[in-house]
Amino acid sequence: MAPETQTPQTYEFLQDAPPGPSFERAWAVRTGDVDPDRRLRLDAVARYAQDMANDEMFHRGFQTTDPYWLVRRTIIDVLEPIRWPSDVTLVRWCEATSSRWCNMRITMTGSEGGRIETEGFWIRFNADNGMPTHISDEGMRYLQQYVSQTRLRWRALNTEPIPDPSANDHEFPLRSTDFDPFQHLNNAAYWQLVEDDLDGDRLLQRPHRATVEYLQPLPLGSRVQMRTAHDDAGYRLWLLRLGDDGVPADKPAATISVVPLPGEPFPPARPWRPDQVDGAEWNL
């Protein structure tokens, strides 16, 4: 039985690979998905996971039986970076369920090397009242084919207390393009804050686990403050919504951690050959 208290460092996935047939897609990594070192960014990984979930919902026909979901937590284990130019293959399956939520895993592998493991805690919700609701019988039959657990419970991993205010706290401007059709901050947009804050940091240059827990929605027009800690244990971010008076809320809207995983630092990116990329004609 899983311990009552877990942390990003001690949490373990229930399955290493899908026990049976799963949902698979592949596409090309685009230049807009990578950093200047051609590493697939964390926000791109989150966007891939979101797109994969949307693709599977329509592939299975669940847009009629189970159309509305939200993500409570995303875990991203970067075991080896995926770099551009490359294709990426994604394999998605369910490893645990309850009556209203489930853990969905995605393995991402690059055709030129690289492997990333992700897990998402997805909650089925009622669009009329915004509350969790039961997964349909059709959806549950599919989800429970190969699960390791059918009484999945929510346990927060990012439980470190929020630090006191400091001179390092700062507001991060959100853009209208960061919001989704529900007028909430898009799941991938949270990782843009992390990528900006950890730009060039050695933590992203070795195996690492990145975990975000979405605690309160951030509607269109929100202002947010970043409060961070960065030490040998890793990086932690608390995202606080600012009131109309500019005062931050007492409780965070989201918590994010990036911690090192066992393994050697990543080798430098290999030089890429121009013939790997489709040619372009410039009409100037």
C-alpha positions as CSV (number, residue, x, y, z in Angstrom):
1,M,0.0,0.0,0.0
2,A,1.3,3.5,-0.9
3,P,2.5,5.6,2.1
4,E,0.2,8.3,3.3
5,T,2.9,11.0,2.8
6,Q,4.9,11.2,-0.4
7,T,7.1,13.8,-2.0
8,P,8.2,14.4,-5.6
9,Q,11.4,12.6,-4.7
10,T,9.8,9.5,-3.3
11,Y,6.7,9.1,-5.5
12,E,6.8,6.2,-7.9
13,F,4.7,5.4,-11.0
14,L,2.6,2.2,-10.7
15,Q,3.6,0.9,-14.1
16,D,6.8,1.0,-16.2
17,A,5.0,0.4,-19.5
18,P,1.4,-0.2,-20.7
19,P,0.4,-3.8,-19.9
20,G,-1.7,-4.1,-23.1
21,P,-2.8,-2.2,-26.2
22,S,-2.7,1.5,-25.8
23,F,-3.1,4.8,-27.7
24,E,-0.2,5.9,-29.9
25,R,0.6,8.9,-32.0
26,A,3.7,10.4,-33.5
27,W,4.6,13.8,-34.9
28,A,7.5,16.1,-35.6
29,V,9.1,18.2,-32.9
30,R,8.8,21.8,-34.1
31,T,11.2,24.7,-33.6
32,G,8.6,26.5,-31.5
33,D,8.7,23.7,-29.0
34,V,12.4,23.8,-28.1
35,D,14.9,26.1,-26.4
36,P,18.0,27.6,-28.0
37,D,19.9,24.3,-27.2
38,R,17.1,22.5,-29.1
39,R,15.8,20.8,-26.0
40,L,12.1,20.0,-25.9
41,R,10.8,22.5,-23.2
42,L,8.6,21.6,-20.3
43,D,5.7,23.7,-21.6
44,A,5.9,21.8,-24.9
45,V,5.8,18.5,-23.1
46,A,2.7,19.6,-21.2
47,R,1.1,20.7,-24.5
48,Y,1.9,17.4,-26.1
49,A,0.3,15.6,-23.2
50,Q,-2.8,17.8,-23.5
51,D,-3.1,17.3,-27.3
52,M,-2.6,13.6,-26.9
53,A,-5.5,13.4,-24.4
54,N,-7.8,15.4,-26.7
55,D,-6.9,13.2,-29.6
56,E,-7.7,10.0,-27.7
57,M,-11.0,11.4,-26.4
58,F,-12.2,11.9,-30.0
59,H,-10.6,8.7,-31.2
60,R,-12.5,6.7,-28.6
61,G,-15.7,8.6,-29.0
62,F,-15.7,9.9,-25.4
63,Q,-16.6,13.4,-26.5
64,T,-20.2,12.3,-26.1
65,T,-20.0,10.4,-22.9
66,D,-17.1,12.0,-21.0
67,P,-16.3,15.3,-22.6
68,Y,-15.1,17.5,-19.7
69,W,-11.9,16.9,-17.8
70,L,-9.4,18.9,-15.9
71,V,-5.8,18.2,-14.8
72,R,-5.1,18.3,-11.1
73,R,-1.4,17.3,-11.4
74,T,1.2,16.7,-14.0
75,I,4.5,14.9,-13.4
76,I,7.2,15.1,-16.1
77,D,10.3,12.9,-15.8
78,V,13.0,14.0,-18.3
79,L,15.2,11.0,-18.4
80,E,17.0,12.0,-21.6
81,P,16.1,15.2,-23.5
82,I,14.3,15.0,-26.8
83,R,15.9,17.5,-29.2
84,W,15.0,19.1,-32.5
85,P,15.1,17.9,-35.2
86,S,13.4,14.7,-34.3
87,D,10.0,12.9,-34.4
88,V,8.4,12.1,-31.1
89,T,6.3,9.0,-30.5
90,L,3.7,9.2,-27.7
91,V,2.1,6.2,-26.0
92,R,-0.8,6.9,-23.6
93,W,-2.6,4.5,-21.2
94,C,-4.4,4.5,-17.8
95,E,-2.7,3.0,-14.8
96,A,-5.1,3.8,-12.0
97,T,-8.8,4.9,-11.5
98,S,-11.4,5.9,-9.1
99,S,-15.1,6.7,-9.9
100,R,-14.4,10.3,-10.8
101,W,-10.7,10.6,-11.7
102,C,-7.8,8.6,-13.1
103,N,-4.0,8.6,-13.6
104,M,-3.0,8.7,-17.3
105,R,0.5,7.9,-18.3
106,I,2.3,9.0,-21.5
107,T,5.8,7.8,-22.6
108,M,7.5,10.1,-25.1
109,T,10.5,8.9,-27.2
110,G,12.4,10.7,-29.8
111,S,13.5,9.2,-33.1
112,E,17.0,10.8,-32.6
113,G,17.1,9.8,-28.9
114,G,15.5,11.0,-25.7
115,R,12.8,9.7,-23.4
116,I,10.3,11.5,-21.2
117,E,7.8,9.8,-18.8
118,T,4.7,11.7,-17.7
119,E,1.7,11.1,-15.5
120,G,-1.5,13.2,-15.3
121,F,-4.1,13.2,-12.5
122,W,-7.3,13.8,-14.6
123,I,-10.7,14.7,-13.0
124,R,-14.0,14.2,-14.8
125,F,-16.1,17.2,-14.1
126,N,-19.6,18.5,-14.7
127,A,-19.5,21.6,-17.0
128,D,-22.8,22.9,-15.4
129,N,-21.5,23.2,-11.8
130,G,-17.8,22.6,-12.2
131,M,-17.8,19.7,-9.7
132,P,-16.3,16.3,-10.1
133,T,-18.7,13.7,-11.6
134,H,-18.7,10.0,-12.3
135,I,-16.9,8.6,-15.3
136,S,-19.4,6.9,-17.6
137,D,-19.7,3.2,-17.8
138,E,-18.3,3.2,-21.3
139,G,-15.3,5.3,-20.2
140,M,-14.6,3.2,-17.1
141,R,-14.7,-0.1,-19.1
142,Y,-11.9,1.3,-21.3
143,L,-9.9,2.9,-18.5
144,Q,-9.8,-0.1,-16.2
145,Q,-8.5,-2.6,-18.8
146,Y,-5.0,-2.7,-17.4
147,V,-5.0,-0.6,-14.2
148,S,-3.0,-1.4,-11.1
149,Q,-5.3,0.4,-8.8
150,T,-9.1,1.1,-8.8
151,R,-9.3,3.2,-5.6
152,L,-7.1,6.1,-6.6
153,R,-6.9,8.8,-4.0
154,W,-5.6,12.3,-4.3
155,R,-2.5,13.0,-2.2
156,A,-0.6,16.2,-2.8
157,L,3.2,15.9,-3.4
158,N,4.2,19.6,-3.4
159,T,3.5,20.0,0.3
160,E,6.4,22.2,1.4
161,P,5.0,25.3,3.3
162,I,5.0,28.5,1.3
163,P,7.9,30.7,2.4
164,D,7.6,34.2,3.8
165,P,7.5,37.1,1.3
166,S,10.9,38.3,0.1
167,A,12.5,40.8,-2.2
168,N,12.7,38.1,-4.8
169,D,8.9,37.8,-5.2
170,H,7.8,39.3,-8.5
171,E,4.7,39.5,-10.7
172,F,4.8,37.5,-13.9
173,P,2.7,39.1,-16.7
174,L,0.1,36.7,-18.2
175,R,-1.0,37.2,-21.8
176,S,-4.4,36.6,-23.4
177,T,-2.8,33.8,-25.5
178,D,-2.0,31.9,-22.2
179,F,-5.7,31.1,-21.6
180,D,-7.9,28.2,-22.8
181,P,-11.5,28.0,-24.1
182,F,-12.7,27.9,-20.4
183,Q,-11.0,31.2,-19.8
184,H,-8.5,29.6,-17.4
185,L,-4.7,29.7,-17.6
186,N,-3.7,26.9,-19.9
187,N,-1.9,23.9,-18.3
188,A,1.2,24.4,-20.5
189,A,1.5,28.1,-19.7
190,Y,2.5,27.4,-16.1
191,W,5.7,25.7,-17.4
192,Q,6.6,28.9,-19.3
193,L,7.2,30.6,-16.0
194,V,9.5,27.8,-14.9
195,E,11.4,27.7,-18.2
196,D,11.9,31.5,-17.9
197,D,13.0,31.3,-14.3
198,L,15.4,28.3,-14.8
199,D,16.8,29.5,-18.2
200,G,20.3,27.9,-18.4
201,D,20.1,26.3,-15.0
202,R,22.1,23.1,-14.4
203,L,19.0,21.5,-12.9
204,L,17.5,21.1,-16.5
205,Q,20.8,19.7,-17.8
206,R,20.5,16.4,-16.0
207,P,17.7,13.9,-15.3
208,H,14.9,15.7,-13.4
209,R,11.3,15.4,-12.3
210,A,9.0,18.4,-12.7
211,T,5.7,18.4,-10.9
212,V,2.9,20.9,-11.0
213,E,-0.3,20.8,-8.9
214,Y,-3.1,23.0,-9.9
215,L,-5.0,24.1,-6.8
216,Q,-7.2,27.0,-7.9
217,P,-8.2,28.2,-11.4
218,L,-6.6,31.3,-12.7
219,P,-9.3,33.0,-14.8
220,L,-8.7,35.4,-17.7
221,G,-7.5,38.7,-16.4
222,S,-5.7,37.3,-13.4
223,R,-2.5,38.8,-12.0
224,V,0.0,36.4,-10.4
225,Q,3.1,36.6,-8.2
226,M,5.9,34.1,-8.2
227,R,7.5,33.1,-5.0
228,T,10.4,30.7,-5.3
229,A,13.1,28.7,-3.5
230,H,16.1,27.2,-5.2
231,D,18.7,25.1,-3.3
232,D,20.5,21.7,-3.4
233,A,17.1,19.9,-3.1
234,G,15.9,21.5,-6.3
235,Y,13.5,24.3,-7.3
236,R,10.1,25.2,-5.9
237,L,7.6,27.7,-7.1
238,W,4.4,29.0,-5.5
239,L,2.1,30.9,-7.8
240,L,-0.1,33.4,-5.9
241,R,-3.0,35.3,-7.3
242,L,-2.9,39.0,-6.7
243,G,-6.0,40.9,-5.6
244,D,-7.1,44.2,-7.1
245,D,-5.0,45.9,-4.4
246,G,-1.9,44.0,-5.5
247,V,-1.8,41.9,-2.3
248,P,-1.1,38.2,-2.9
249,A,-3.5,35.5,-1.7
250,D,-2.7,33.5,1.4
251,K,-2.9,30.2,-0.5
252,P,-1.2,29.4,-3.8
253,A,-3.1,28.8,-7.0
254,A,-0.5,26.3,-8.1
255,T,2.7,24.7,-6.7
256,I,5.6,23.5,-8.9
257,S,8.7,21.6,-8.1
258,V,11.7,20.5,-10.2
259,V,14.0,18.0,-8.5
260,P,17.0,16.1,-9.7
261,L,16.7,12.4,-10.6
262,P,19.6,9.9,-10.4
263,G,21.8,9.9,-13.5
264,E,24.7,11.7,-15.1
265,P,24.4,15.2,-16.6
266,F,23.1,15.2,-20.2
267,P,25.8,15.3,-22.9
268,P,25.9,18.4,-25.1
269,A,23.5,18.5,-28.0
270,R,25.0,16.8,-31.1
271,P,25.4,19.1,-34.1
272,W,22.4,18.8,-36.4
273,R,22.8,18.2,-40.1
274,P,20.9,20.7,-42.3
275,D,19.7,17.7,-44.5
276,Q,17.7,16.6,-41.5
277,V,15.4,19.5,-41.9
278,D,13.2,20.2,-45.0
279,G,14.5,22.9,-47.2
280,A,12.8,26.2,-47.5
281,E,12.7,28.7,-50.3
282,W,12.8,32.4,-49.4
283,N,11.1,34.8,-51.7
284,L,12.5,38.2,-50.7
